[in-house]
């Protein structure tokens, strides 16, 4: 069985994990990851092969949690350049959060679907994250 290859990105009040080899995983492995996310009230985005969970947790704690649940995975950490931006999103599911705390999957969605006044903030944040 192939181990899941995960890319962990920590934000101030959440974390996002990109599943690098999603298409190589078995159905049971995907269901195991999906269960992991749903138990923690997170969001699994099958279009971007990533999931986001609104909880403060560090890289080491995340890897220990996976090990304790017997989820076989190779995990690496992605360091995000912090911005001094204090702009907050004023609509939707993440209303009130800073743009630099939004999950990667939501920023990517905004880049394709949002054309409002904060468009330049979204573009800058995507560049900061190399997305």
N, C-alpha and C positions, 0 to 999 in steps of 0.2 A: 504494500500500500504506500502510495506517495504521501509524504508529509506536506501539510499546508505551508506555503511560504507567505508570511505575513509581514507587512510594513507598517509599523506602529508610529503614529504621530500624536504627540500630546499637545493639548492646548490648555488654557488656564482652567476651564471648568469641564472639559470633555476630552475625549480621544477618538481618533479615527484609525481604522485599520483597513489597509488595502490588501486583498487576497491576490497575490501575484500570479498564482497558478490555478485559479478557480476552475478552469476548463479541464484540468487534469485530475481533479478531485472526484471521489466517488459520491454517489447520491447520499450515502450515510454520513460521509464527512461534511458535506454541505449542510445537511440537516442538523448535525451536531453543532456547527458554527452558528447556524440560524437559531437554534435553541439557546445557545450561549448568549446571543444578542437579545432575544425576546425576553428572557428571564431578567435581564438588566434594563428592560424598557428602552432598548436602543432601536436603531433603524438600519436594516440591511438593504442596501441598494444593489440589486442584481444587474443593473445597467453599467455601473461603474466598478463592480466587484469589490465593494467596500462596505464597511459598517461603521456607525458612529454611536457612541454611548455618552450621555451627559453625566459624567462622574469624574471627579479628580482621581487620577491613578497614574502612577509612574510606570516606566518601562519595566523595571525589575518586578514590581508588583503584578503587572500584567502577565509576565512570563511565568511567575510563580503560580498565579491563578490558573493559567492554562495547564501547567504541570499537575496541579492538584486535581484537576478535572479530567486528567488523562487524555487531553487533546494533543495529538502529535502535530507539532508545528515547529518550523524554523522561523524565528522572529528577529527582525532587525528594526532599529529605531531610525526614524527620519527626524532630523532637527529642523524646526521651522524658525526662520529669522523673525525675531520679534519686531513689531512696528510700534511706533509711539502713537499711532492713530487711536483716537477715542471715539470715532464714529460708531454709532449703534444702528443696527437694523431696526426699522420702525414698522415692520409688517410681518405677517406670517408666523410660522411655527417658532422661529427663533427671535421674535420681537424682543428688543431690549438687550440682546447680546451684542458685544463688540464684533465688528467684521473680522478681526483677526482671531476670534475664538470660534468662528463657524467651522463646521466639518468640511473637509475637502469636497465631498460629494455635493453638498448644498451650494458651495461656491461655484462649482462647475455647472450646476443646474442654473444658478442665477446668471452666469455668463451667457447662457444660451437663451434664457427666457425672460430676462429683466432688462428693461430699457429706460429706467427712471433716472432720477437726479444723482443717485449714488453709483452710477455705472463706473465712473473712474476709480472709485474706492475698491470696487470688486476687481477691476482689471489690475490695479496695483497689488492687491492682496494675492491674486493668482500668480503674479510675477514674483512676489516675495517667496512664494511656496514652490516656485518652479513647476507650476502645473500648466 
